[in-house]
Structures are given as structure tokens and as C-alpha cells.
Amino acid sequence: MTTGIKTVLHPVSDLAKAKAVYAALLGTEPQTDAPYYVGFDVAGQHVGLVPGGGPQGLTSSLAYWHVRDIEAKVAELTAAGATVRQPAQDVGGGRLVATLADPDGNLIGVLQD
């Protein structure tokens, strides 16, 4: 079971320009503002801007489904036919993320806090 999509990452080519657009869209300044990542927290949602697609090599937006047990969910998804693109890893503060692909290559992000 998931607790829904609460995190969406967007690859950007110009972090400063993208930050201005998303600050205007969301009506707030970012809570995380670093050269490698800008993140906004609004209404229980997290919107992240990743320059150059980041270490994930994103070429399009990626939604993260929040789960209680990332290892169990990754095992369940792979048993159902998904393939692991990026195994679960800690991205700071105990937050774990993994990226999988469905049979058509669409990316699925899973996140455990």
C-alpha cells in the first residue's frame, strides 16, 4: 500500500530560471536551495528541481509514491514485472528512494521516510 504521490522531481536546464517559475507558481520560496537541488514544500506536496536531471539522469518529470517499506514495495513491483533502474538508496536524513521501470519503460519512483 502507498500513501500517495507526494513528491515530484522535474529535470531543469537552468536552475535559477526554473526556481523563479516554480516560486511564482507555488507562491512561496524554496525550503531547499542548493546548486544541486531546489525543493518546495506546499500543501503536503514536495516539488523538486534537479539540474541536468541529477544523478538519476532524468529526462522527464518523475513522481514518487510514498511507501512504508521500500524494500518490500520494490520486491512486489519486480515480482509483478517492473525492473529496477536505481536501487533503494539514502538521499539524506534517512529518506530512501528507488526508481523502477514498468514494462513499457515508464519510470516509477518509490520513497520511504
Residue pairs with C-beta under 8 A, 6 or more apart in sequence:
1 67
1 68
2 65
2 66
2 67
2 73
2 110
3 66
3 67
3 68
4 65
4 66
5 63
5 64
5 65
5 66
6 44
6 45
6 46
6 64
6 66
6 111
7 45
7 46
7 47
7 48
7 63
7 64
7 66
7 109
7 111
8 45
8 46
8 47
8 48
8 61
8 62
8 63
8 64
9 48
9 49
9 50
9 54
9 56
9 58
9 61
9 62
9 64
9 109
10 18
10 22
10 47
10 48
10 49
10 50
10 58
10 61
11 50
11 51
11 52
11 53
11 54
11 58
11 59
11 60
11 61
12 18
12 49
12 50
12 51
13 51
13 52
15 35
15 38
15 49
15 51
18 38
18 49
19 30
19 33
19 38
19 49
22 30
22 38
22 40
22 47
22 49
23 29
23 30
23 40
26 40
26 42
26 47
27 42
28 40
28 42
30 38
30 39
30 40
31 39
31 40
31 41
32 38
32 39
32 48
35 51
36 50
36 51
36 54
37 48
37 49
37 50
37 51
37 54
38 48
38 49
39 46
39 47
39 48
39 49
40 46
40 47
40 48
50 56
50 58
53 59
56 62
56 86
56 99
58 107
60 107
62 99
62 107
62 109
63 109
64 97
64 109
64 110
64 111
65 73
65 108
65 109
65 110
65 111
66 110
66 111
66 112
66 113
67 73
67 110
67 111
67 112
68 112
69 112
70 88
70 96
70 97
70 98
70 110
70 111
70 112
71 88
73 110
74 84
74 87
74 88
74 98
74 100
74 110
77 100
77 108
77 110
78 84
78 100
81 102
81 103
82 100
82 101
82 102
82 103
82 108
83 100
83 101
84 98
84 99
84 100
85 99
85 100
85 101
85 107
86 97
86 98
86 99
87 98
88 96
88 97
88 98
88 110
88 112
89 96
89 97
89 98
90 96
91 97
94 113
95 111
95 112
95 113
96 111
96 112
97 109
97 110
97 111
97 112
98 109
98 110
99 107
99 108
99 109
99 110
100 107
100 108
100 110
101 107
101 108
102 108
